[in-house]
């Protein structure tokens, strides 16, 4: 593969626009830019979680694979009409969700983010994932978006919730249950 970026700064965004993968220029707050920008933010949050280290090998592998899929999703959102994610990616998330959730105790209360450092970082990634889903839904209300991408983000937020529970136990933390209106 040759050099993709020979110069990092272009000055073309100084006017408040950014380029899509098609070469078209749109405002930096365009719904499409908000969607792929938030997917990028999610990918960064997962990268921070992985970089902390100490994750169970199966969790680290799962998250690394998700990072690649998120990059693909970002490319879909950056290039109108591009379709990369297929239903098999959602099926894989569901399979991992079931595997990670199986040994966990049933939930009887809502869980507050926290309990342990990696678990809290995973909860943050989950919240960013929910925002990415909202931004992508907003885009889909205006333009065509691969429906698999919406399902992927929805399932991914569920998986990140379950992984946060796995990480809490891995770190010998304690889940913080919501007390409700006492």
Order of alpha helices (4+ residues) and beta strands (2+ residues): beta-beta-alpha-alpha-alpha-beta-alpha-alpha-beta
